[in-house]
Amino acid sequence: MASKTNPIAFLQQVRSETSKVTWPSRRETMISTVMVFVMVFIAALFFFASDQLIGWLIGLILNAGA
């Protein structure tokens, strides 16, 4: 079982680790944001097309028996 760390020591460790973080530049953040929007748009188009195709196929199957 791991030993408990007191809250002050924990906060010191958190502060120490946070200082080691390399934060992205504004340009890197903007590029990442644009890429996320592009990928979301592509995924939305894919799922829309898939939904339309599956709906059409189910419609064919259900209407074939009538």
C-alpha positions in Angstrom: 0.0 0.0 0.0 1.3 3.4 -0.9 2.2 5.8 1.9 0.1 9.0 2.2 1.6 12.3 1.3 0.6 15.3 3.3 -1.2 18.0 1.3 1.6 20.6 1.5 4.1 18.1 0.1 1.6 17.1 -2.6 1.1 20.7 -3.7 4.9 21.2 -3.8 5.2 18.2 -6.1 2.4 19.5 -8.3 4.0 22.9 -8.6 7.4 21.2 -9.4 5.8 19.0 -12.1 3.8 21.9 -13.6 7.0 24.0 -14.0 8.3 21.2 -16.3 5.4 21.4 -18.7 6.2 22.9 -22.2 3.1 24.9 -23.1 2.2 25.2 -26.8 2.6 28.5 -28.6 -0.3 30.5 -29.8 0.4 29.3 -33.4 0.4 25.6 -32.4 -2.8 26.1 -30.5 -4.5 27.7 -33.5 -3.3 25.0 -35.9 -4.5 22.3 -33.5 -7.9 24.0 -33.1 -8.4 24.3 -36.9 -7.4 20.6 -37.3 -10.0 19.5 -34.7 -12.7 21.5 -36.5 -11.7 19.9 -39.9 -11.7 16.4 -38.4 -15.1 17.0 -36.8 -16.5 18.2 -40.1 -15.1 15.2 -42.0 -16.5 12.8 -39.3 -19.9 14.6 -39.5 -20.0 14.1 -43.3 -19.0 10.5 -43.0 -21.7 9.7 -40.4 -24.3 11.7 -42.3 -23.6 9.7 -45.5 -23.5 6.4 -43.6 -26.9 7.2 -41.9 -28.4 8.1 -45.3 -27.1 5.0 -46.9 -28.3 2.6 -44.1 -31.7 4.4 -44.0 -32.0 3.9 -47.8 -31.1 0.2 -47.6 -33.5 -0.5 -44.7 -36.2 1.3 -46.7 -35.5 -1.0 -49.7 -35.7 -4.1 -47.5 -38.9 -3.1 -45.7 -40.6 -2.0 -49.0 -39.6 -5.2 -50.8 -41.9 -7.3 -48.6 -44.9 -5.1 -49.2 
